[in-house]
């Protein structure tokens, strides 16, 4: 089978796969960007070990972009908000961090934001709205997020920027 890699800019790039008809027992693999190191140590030349993993990640990014847009983020800040969500929670809406004080996609910390004590921050849209309110309260900056301040969000820049362009 053949397919294209939507992560590549410009015309579609054909990716050849050894499909089931050729006796392949694994799902097709999608090449990773240059220099990617797989944190699981599975294969350093593949970011998404299976096509299913790739499409699940793509769908998650698309959904998070929609949530951020609906909450109020626009333009470049929409991209940055999505990048931060991935840096904070790896795109997991059920993430709980900081010893049980930070919740959801944007890891809203109830110790610093008691105004959200009654909110279900594991509900993705509520978390996106809380993130937008935190962002606005700080003068429309992302300084409340450690992943913004330490630059960890930059690892997700290309992916989120492409998604945000679809909503512009």
PyMOL commands that set and color helices and strands:
alter all, ss='L'
color gray80, all
select helices_A, chain A and resi 20-22+51-71+75-89+114-116+124-137+146-149+152-167
alter helices_A, ss='H'
color red, helices_A
select strands_A, chain A and resi 2-4+14-16+96-97+102-103+108-109
alter strands_A, ss='S'
color yellow, strands_A
deselect
rebuild
show_as cartoon
